[in-house]
Amino acid sequence: MPFSALPRIIARRLTDITPELLREHGIRLLMLDFDNTIVPYTTDCPTPEMERWLIQMNATDIQLCVVSNSHRDRVPEFCRKYGLDCITHARKPFSKGIRECLSRYGIPGSQAALVGDQIYTDTLGANGAGVMPILVDAIDNHNFWLKARHVLEMPFLFAARKRRIQE
C-alpha cells in the first residue's frame, strides 16, 4: 500500500462528515478514532451535536466501527452505550486493527474510510491499509505534547489544504 501522510479529505469536526459525502466516495464502512475525534481525552461524554450525529449515522446504511489505540475500558463502554462496534489496541499507524475491522465487516479497503485527528497514526494507518484517510481537527489539544504534534503536522496540512471540505 502507498506510504503517504496526506489525508484525502479534511474536515473541521467529525459531525461535518455526512452520509452523502461518504456515498460520493463509495464508502460503506466508516472507522472512527475515539480520543479527540469523538470525545476529548479528558471525558467520555459527547457533545449533544456529536450524540445526534452518532444516532443519525447509526440509522444509515454506512457501517460504523470505532478503531482505537486505547487500552482503557472507557472505549468499549462508550461503544456499548451508543450501539457501536469497536476494536481497541489497534496499533495505528500499523494496519492490524484496520485489517481486523475490514475482515469483521467483509468490506474491501476501497469501500472504507478511517477518520481521525492525527496524521501520524490515523492518516498514515489508513493510507497504509488502503482505506480512505479523513482528517478532522482535534477536539482539544490540552497538553504540550498534543500541541507539539499539531505543529509537526502543519507541513502535511498545508500540502493537503485544498482537500478541506466546506462547512
Buried (B, 14 or more C-beta within 10 A) or exposed (E): EEEBBBBBBBBEBBBBBBBEBBEEEEBBBBBBBBBBBBBBBEEBEBBEEBBEBBEEBEEBEBBBBBBBBBEEEBBBEBBEEBEBBBBBEBEBBBBBBBBBBBEEBEBEBEBBBBBBBBBBBBBBBBBBBBBBBBBBBBBBBEEEEBEEBBEEBEEBBEEBEEBBEEE
